[in-house]
């Protein structure tokens, strides 16, 4: 049962992070197309957002390892 819980935790976190990254990047590209003069600022904000989104699956992997080995 622990294996299933760890797999579900890691899988859902990876799916949610990939969906979130796709939305952030697509909206950033859309914003850059609308206002090209803000491209540098939008790009830096996108990288910060993607970094924060990528922290979630890393934490989830740690939690799934704790579930797996406890």
C-alpha positions in Angstrom: 0.0 0.0 0.0 2.9 2.3 0.7 4.2 1.8 -2.8 0.9 2.8 -4.3 0.6 6.0 -2.1 4.2 7.0 -3.1 3.5 6.4 -6.8 0.3 8.4 -6.7 1.9 11.3 -4.8 4.8 11.5 -7.2 2.7 11.1 -10.3 0.1 13.7 -9.5 2.7 16.2 -8.5 4.6 15.7 -11.8 1.3 16.0 -13.7 0.3 19.2 -11.9 3.7 20.7 -12.3 3.8 20.0 -16.0 0.3 21.5 -16.5 1.2 24.6 -14.4 4.4 25.1 -16.3 2.6 24.9 -19.6 0.0 27.5 -18.5 2.7 29.9 -17.2 4.8 29.6 -20.3 1.9 29.9 -22.7 0.5 33.0 -21.0 4.0 34.6 -20.9 4.4 34.0 -24.6 0.9 35.5 -25.2 1.8 38.5 -23.1 5.1 39.0 -25.0 3.2 38.9 -28.2 0.8 41.6 -27.0 3.4 43.9 -25.4 6.9 43.2 -26.8 8.4 46.1 -24.8 7.9 44.2 -21.6 9.5 41.0 -22.8 12.5 41.2 -20.4 10.4 41.8 -17.4 7.9 39.1 -18.3 10.7 36.6 -19.0 12.3 37.1 -15.6 8.9 36.8 -13.9 8.2 33.6 -15.8 11.5 32.0 -14.7 10.7 32.9 -11.1 7.2 31.4 -11.5 8.5 28.2 -13.2 11.0 27.8 -10.4 8.4 28.0 -7.7 6.2 25.6 -9.6 9.0 23.1 -9.9 9.5 23.2 -6.2 6.2 21.4 -5.7 7.2 18.0 -7.3 10.6 18.1 -5.6 8.8 18.4 -2.2 6.4 15.7 -3.4 9.2 13.3 -4.2 10.6 13.9 -0.7 7.2 13.1 0.8 6.8 10.0 -1.3 10.2 8.8 -0.2 9.1 9.4 3.4 5.9 7.4 2.8 7.9 4.7 1.1 10.6 4.2 3.7 8.7 4.9 6.9 
